[in-house]
């Protein structure tokens, strides 16, 4: 009797201990996005199973079952572009080939411009240049003298136009020349930079770093230090740099153990935040308003036409406000990662744009006036790196080049110009202006009868495809042929500088439409009447399984 009672009590005790834990685990699982982007460990395992293979030339041009006459048009268009590139970009192609031998970045970007099955033939024949010589206004000139309209935005750095940053850099170098590379001490402009950053961010203190990734690392580090908790929350698809804790899944050799990747704009994610006691901070990249729960849309993953994007500003602002309330209630540090969008959406960044005050904000890219920088702004209680009552318990963070004189002086020049009437005019009606431009762009594409549209978050655009196709990634090469410069991720991310005029945009529209029409004429958007994105993905899965288990 006593033994039975003891066993029953023990079983009930285990059940009482296990049920809440199982409930929390189920709650966490339900708060993750159903795609692989929300399940980092599963995504990593699946990535390891995908076999490497390439299409031969015959399959390359007809992988979608196109008839021979369509495949022949595609082949002719492909090799016409190859000849055109070889004639127009000889110096750039030669320099790219030379540098690639010792530059791992070029090896990576060259390989992943397109889906991997197509990559070898593209790299063999459709050679491109990675070298430019000059930039002015909204244009780039490559080493062969070709002029392009710049749609790269320098990965987000170029908010106000390249000439704006040339002036900041010139002024910064001139101001720092007397000091040179003396580090540890500060130029006088640093004190004023701090005051202006406090005013812009609405926060109490500032720390300087060498990159956006490093700034995010420090913000998370401080949040953990002050809360005594270990876990961070990021949202599915969001990018916060390339360090382990914030880049789960493929691309990270070490899976993060203290990161929860939850579904953006979902009540179940808020339920996790309300009930767990181990969450130090929540990271938000406001760029996700353009494509919630989806990763950055590079053309290397453009295997069909299922890419989706679109902004509901009011809905995303409401989500951030509810997130803010839960974080305040639970003592969780809310961090806005504005490395990419800072000063692009509004003078006060995404905080101003969406009407939400974070506990910490990270800035980078454009704030350095064209030079590398990372910045953390935060509440005083979170920025402190030591404890008065425990002097050996510190949160150490230093960097040799933090607050480099040339960077601080260029930042000062940037912040000066941010207050100018010219920049104020750019911000006046900013969202309405760029939304109208995107609408005009789409109207031109529709009138041209091409299966391409754009979606935008202000001046950050992404290209969408309206009909199922395996070949959408080819558009980037037609756009290059028509004088439009994209970053290596292709059509997934177009970033305009704010100095684009209506006439400049008209020129881009004309070139873009001409490129799309040429691609259409070359047969790349032919499709079988029964084609669908689902059918493409199913066919691709079967193909990979055959390759894997052959």
Helices and strands as residue ranges (DSSP letters): H 2-30, G 36-38, H 40-49, H 57-60, H 68-88, H 90-100, H 104-111, H 116-125, E 132-136, E 139-142, E 147-150, G 153-156, H 162-176, H 189-201, E 205-209, H 212-227, E 231-235, G 244-246, E 259-262, H 267-275, E 279-284, G 286-289, G 299-301, H 313-330, E 333-337, H 349-354, E 360-364, G 365-368, E 374-378, H 380-383, E 386-387, E 390-394, H 405-418, H 421-427, H 430-448, E 452-457, E 460-465, G 472-474, H 475-481, E 484-485, G 490-492, E 494-495, H 502-521, H 533-549
